[in-house]
């Protein structure tokens, strides 16, 4: 689809052409009216001056500001389209876990929607953008490795 004339040309160009068209139309209408009412030739010149001055003074600012508003509106529409595309791209990247997550109380596997049980770390990696690392909490460290200190000591550096 071709863009509107108001968008293809600058507001000044459209205002100039629009003013010329307005002046020509007003002169044509005035001459026709003068012919209908049989205005004397001496008064035709004065009437034509007024007929030309009115659209010349009124039309350019009206047309210019209208074109300027159309240009700004189109620019804003394009900026909104770009921002909307960025937001849609970000929304496509967001993966969020919501609702209840069934976890086995003994082996800590997660039941997926299709009924299969998966390790917690594999489940989180497939459903989020998180990278899983393994460590040991202080309670488990004391229970599993009671002779190894949790904090470094002079005889056991980190």
N, C-alpha and C positions, 0 to 999 in steps of 0.2 A: 504494500500500500504506500502510495506516495505521500510525503508529509504535506501538511497544509501550506498554502502560500505564506501564511503568517509565520511559519517556521522555516521555510526555505530562504526567505530574504530577511535582511535586517529590519528592525522597526522603523528606521529612518527612511529606507527605500519604500516600504509599504505605506508609510505616512505620506510621502511625496506623491506616489502614484494615486493613493486614495484621495488626496486633496485635489489633484488634477482631475480625476473623474468627478468628484463632487462639484468642482467649478464648472466643468463642461455640462454636467447635468443641469445645474442651476441656471446657466446661461441659456441652454436650450429651452427649459421650462419657461424662463422669463420671456424669451423672444416669442414663444408661442402665446403666452399670456398677453404680451403687448400687442401682438397681431389680432388676438381675439377682441380685446377692448379698444383697439384702434388708437393706441397711445401716440401722441404727436412725436415726431422725430426729435425735437428739442428735449423732451423729457426722457426719451429712451436712453440717451447716454448716461444721465444721472442714475437712472434705475439700474442700468447694467453695471455701473461702478459698485453700487450697493450689492447687486446680485453676485459680483465676483468677490468683493471684500468679505462678505459674511462667511461663505464656506472656506475662504482662504485663512481667516482668523480662527474659526471654530474647529474645523476638521483636523488640522495637523496634530494638535495636542491630544485630541480624543483618540485618533487612530494610533499615534505613537504609544500612548500609555496602555492602550488595549493590547497592542503587539508586544510591548514590554512584559505585560502580565502573562501573555500566552507563552513567551519565551521562558520566563521564570517558572511558570507552571510546568512546562515540559522538562526543564532542567531538574526541577524538584522531583518530578515523576521518574526520571532516569536515575537520580540519586537514590530514591526509595526502592527502585527495582534492584539496584546493585546491593543495597543494604539488606533487602529481603532475600536475595540469593545467598548472601553471606550467612544470614541467620538460618536459612534452610539447610545450608551445608553444615553449619555447626550442629543443628538439630539432628541431622543424619548421623553425625559422629557420636552423639551422646548415647550411651548405652547405660541404662540404669536398672538396678535390681529393686523391685518393689514387691510388696505382698509378703506372704508367709514363705519361708524357705525350710522345707523338711530336711532335717539332718539326723542321721542315725546316732543314737545316744552312745553306742559302743565303738563303732569304727569311724565315726564322724564323716561318713560319705553323705553326699547330697543327692536327693532324688530329683531327677530332671523331669520336665513336662512329659516326656515320652515314657516315663516309668523306669528308666535305667538309673543305676546308682553310680555316681562319679566321685572321685576324691575331691575334697574341698578346694585344693589349690588348682586342679585342672578346671573345675567348675568356674572359679573366680577368673581365671585367665581367659576362658572362653566367653564369659558374659560381661566382663569389664575390661578396661584398658590397664588394669593394675598388673604389675610384674610381681610375682610371688617369690620370696626368698624364705629360707628356712632358718630358724634359730631355736633357742630353748629359753623358756621363761625361768625366772629365779626359783619358783616352787618346784618345777620339774627337775631343774639342775640339782637342787639339794636332795631330792628324792632319788634320782637316778645316779648321780655322781656325788655322793656325800663327801668324798675325800678331796675333791678338786674345788678350790675356793672360787667363788664367783667374781671377786675383785682381785686384781693382780697384787701379789705380795713380792717382797724383795727376792725370795727364793723361787718364785714362779712368775716370771715376767709375762706380759700379754702376748 
